[in-house]
Amino acid sequence: DVLPSPDGPAPSVSITEIRQYLRAQDIPFHDGYSCLHTPSLFTGDRGDQPLSANAPFTLFIDKTTGSFLCTATLAEGTWQDFQANVEMRHRGITPIPPASSEEMEEEMRQAREDARCIWERALPLWELLDEKETKETKALFGISQVTDATLKRFGVRYLRPARSLVFPWFSPQDATLKGLKLVRVEKKGGTITYVEETLPRFDSYRNLFGLPLIGRRDTELVLTGWELDALALHQAAGVASLALPRGASCLPPTLLPYLEQFKRITLWLGEDLRSWEAAKLFARKLSLKRCSLVRPGNLQPRPLEALNQGLNVTRILRSALLASHKSIVSFRQLREEVFGELVNTEQVSGVKWARFPELNKLLKGHRRGELTIFTGPTGSGKTTFISEYALDLCMQGVCTLWGSFEINNVRLAKIMLTQFAGRRLEDQLELYDEWADRFEELPLYFMTFHGQQNIKTVIDTMQHAVYMYDITHVVVDNLQFMMGHEHLSVDR
């Protein structure tokens, strides 16, 4: 995905400007946690009537970006789209939701159709031919303790030919099927990995699994990183629980409006340090004052594991730590975190490179908040090496942003695709689509700059990407190009 060019049509807007605009236009609003809430422009009364404060506040404006989503009609767009629709209303014209491109519409329609076909072929787990097959399947996914009633409530099915669990994505608006996630188990040696596939593709798959089961009066929520954890939580503690579509790797801002109704959100994303880091990051997006975090530890594994081990899930939830802490702390408050770092020395040292064991000895792993500089003469292979180095992490789910100022994105993507496929695709063009489809699934984004740039513009774009896509690894290639030659004397 190419991020919008910063000199393109989406200037940033501050929350103060948004509030001033809404007041000037006589649009009533509430101040929420991550969004401002207003009556929708796309429902109810039309024309130049002022929006009524008695109408349901179903339109949400993101405080950070100004983007909006109407949960009643699913209309969404940028801050500029919102202003354009307000102007149309003043002129007595019925506002129309901003349309996505025909190509995207067609892709989404096709994905929905494919999802419907798979859904119809999948069976509820308790309707398999015999009890033995049901037991074996449940054991394979580690859900022997999950009851049929829980599976039924969340609508989980099993696709026999693909040996995959099927998790539905229902529209919160009219409960129609919008997409699916398929999860299958792969065993390599003694390790078990879960392989996920989504319809539509991962960047358009915005399912908060379990959302149709949330009541309007629910004010407390547990947010998990995995569908099976949401099932375990509901069964073991009877709490409202949702699963994020891409686990601990990303919380897309378009999902924030659906989380506004909750006064308290507990984040229990997984059992490793990456999940813990992600929980702290997501809590900032959701507003620290309402978030609590379950810290991973021996007696606090992920929810499904806690259910399987017969642990008291309610007690674990009660022991969650408040996300907002004061500016000064004592060692007593840090004590458990220090112990966690000592126990998990391997994880603390960061995400290891799979292709570069020697690099792990030098750098220990990729960690947030660290800067690594690679130097070498022109033509010595810096770009080739760094693209492989970044790809290695990206394939392990590290959300990556590339800023290539020296070579264009097409050439860079060609290098990375070749490294990803591990073969010369120009000699086997018939394989191109297969590898391109797999490459497209990676959490990889490119900035659209080339040649020298204003450093503030570049940093604003990076910050935008971190908020939108939860980027945790930024590559800048290379520094001289980014600075332009007149800045070389300035200490940057």
Stockholm file with secondary structure:
# STOCKHOLM 1.0

chainA/1-492         DVLPSPDGPAPSVSITEIRQYLRAQDIPFHDGYSCLHTPSLFTGDRGDQPLSANAPFTLFIDKTTGSFLCTATLAEGTWQDFQANVEMRHRGITPIPPASSEEMEEEMRQAREDARCIWERALPLWELLDEKETKETKALFGISQVTDATLKRFGVRYLRPARSLVFPWFSPQDATLKGLKLVRVEKKGGTITYVEETLPRFDSYRNLFGLPLIGRRDTELVLTGWELDALALHQAAGVASLALPRGASCLPPTLLPYLEQFKRITLWLGEDLRSWEAAKLFARKLSLKRCSLVRPGNLQPRPLEALNQGLNVTRILRSALLASHKSIVSFRQLREEVFGELVNTEQVSGVKWARFPELNKLLKGHRRGELTIFTGPTGSGKTTFISEYALDLCMQGVCTLWGSFEINNVRLAKIMLTQFAGRRLEDQLELYDEWADRFEELPLYFMTFHGQQNIKTVIDTMQHAVYMYDITHVVVDNLQFMMGHEHLSVDR
#=GR chainA/1-492 SS CBCCCTTSSCCCCCHHHHHHHHHHTTCCCEECSSEEEECCSSSSSCTTCCCCTTSCCCEEEETTTCCEEETTTCCEECHHHHHHHHHHHHTTCCCCCCCCCHHHHHHHHHHHHHHHHHHHHCEEGGGSSSHHHHHHHHHHTTCTTSCHHHHHHHTCEEETTTTEEEEEEECTTTCCEEEEEEEEEEEETTEEEEEEEEESCTTTCCCCBTGGGCCTTCCEEEEESSHHHHHHHHHHHCCCEEECTTGGGCCCGGGGGGGTTCSEEEEECCSSHHHHHHHHHHHHHHCGGGEEECCCBTTBCCHHHHHHTTCCHHHHHHTCEESCCCSCCCHHHHHHHHHHHHHTHHHHTCBCCSSCHHHHHHHCSBCTTCCCCCCCCTTSSHHHHHHHHHHHHHTTTCCEEEEESSSCHHHHHHHHHHHHHTSCGGGCGGGHHHHHHHHHTSCEEECCCCSSCCHHHHHHHHHHHHHHHCCCEEEEECHHHHHCGGGTTSCC
#=GC SS_cons         CBCCCTTSSCCCCCHHHHHHHHHHTTCCCEECSSEEEECCSSSSSCTTCCCCTTSCCCEEEETTTCCEEETTTCCEECHHHHHHHHHHHHTTCCCCCCCCCHHHHHHHHHHHHHHHHHHHHCEEGGGSSSHHHHHHHHHHTTCTTSCHHHHHHHTCEEETTTTEEEEEEECTTTCCEEEEEEEEEEEETTEEEEEEEEESCTTTCCCCBTGGGCCTTCCEEEEESSHHHHHHHHHHHCCCEEECTTGGGCCCGGGGGGGTTCSEEEEECCSSHHHHHHHHHHHHHHCGGGEEECCCBTTBCCHHHHHHTTCCHHHHHHTCEESCCCSCCCHHHHHHHHHHHHHTHHHHTCBCCSSCHHHHHHHCSBCTTCCCCCCCCTTSSHHHHHHHHHHHHHTTTCCEEEEESSSCHHHHHHHHHHHHHTSCGGGCGGGHHHHHHHHHTSCEEECCCCSSCCHHHHHHHHHHHHHHHCCCEEEEECHHHHHCGGGTTSCC
//
